[in-house]
């Protein structure tokens, strides 16, 4: 990965981690089901699930292609257990995990 892309990713990660009131989401189009996020989660809030054929069909092209090449297993976050610590976001090599602000 080139330095410019690394810099952009680092900035985006820093912005997302600075969100005080937010929830962590997985982009199933980017997730490849590698399980690295599961191993770093201190709250056991992440599990790997098998997407149904219907769920895969609902993904954008990138997600359908990745499911075909890498498999239908994807990370899923239990929001009740998640504390939004960001460890999974930092661990994800596909940058598939994001923190989004909660609108009040």
N, C-alpha and C positions, 0 to 999 in steps of 0.2 A: 504494500500500500504506500502511495506517495505521501510525502510530508504535508502537502496541502490538504489532502483528504483526511489525514490523521488529525490535523489542526481543526478542521471543520467538525469532525466527530467529537473531539474533545470539548469544543465550545458548546455543542448541542447537549452533550452529556452534562456539562457543568450547569447549563441553563435549566435542564430538567431536574437535576438534583437540588437546585435552589428553590423549587416549588415547595412551599410549605404545606398547603392543603391540596394534596393530589393523590391519585390512585395509579397503580402500576398496571399497564396493559401489555399484552403480547400481540405483535403483528404476525399473524399466522402465515402471511405471504412471505415473510422473511425468515421465520423460525425453521430450523432444520431438525429439531428434536434431539439435539446432541446431549441434552441433560446436564450441561455444565452449570446452568442456573440452579438446578435442583440441589446440587451438591454444596452450593455456597449460601443457600437461604437459611438464615438462623431460625426462622419461624416455621419451617416446613410448610410454606405456603404455596409451593410450586410442585405440580405433578405433570407428568407427560401423559397425554391422552391421545387416543386414536380418533382422528376425524372421520366422520361418516362420508360416504361418497357424495351425499347431498351437501354437506358442509364444504367439501373440496370443490364441488362445482360452483359454489357461491364465491369462492376466492377469485381475485383478479388473475389475469394470465400468469403473472410471475409466481403467484402462490400455487396455482394448478401445476405449473411446470416443476416447481420445487417439490411438490408432493409426489409427482410422477418420478422424479429423479432421486429424491432423498427419502421418500416415504411419507406417510400420512400422520406420523407421530409429531405432536406439537406440544409446547409448554402451555400450561394453563395455571392461572394464579387464583388462589382462594383469597378473595378480598377481605374476608373476615379475619384471616390470620396474618395478612400482609401488613407490615409496619412502614412500607415505602422507604426502607433503608438504602436502597439503590445498589446493593451488592450484586444482584442479578444483572442489573443494567451494565455494570462495569465488566462483568464476566462474559457477557454475550458477544461472541465473535461475529455474529450476524447483525448486531445492533437492532435486534427484533423486539427488545423490551424498552418501553417508554413510560415516563411518568407524565400524566396529564392533570392539569388543574381541575379542581372541582368547582363548578359554578354554584354560587349560593343565591 
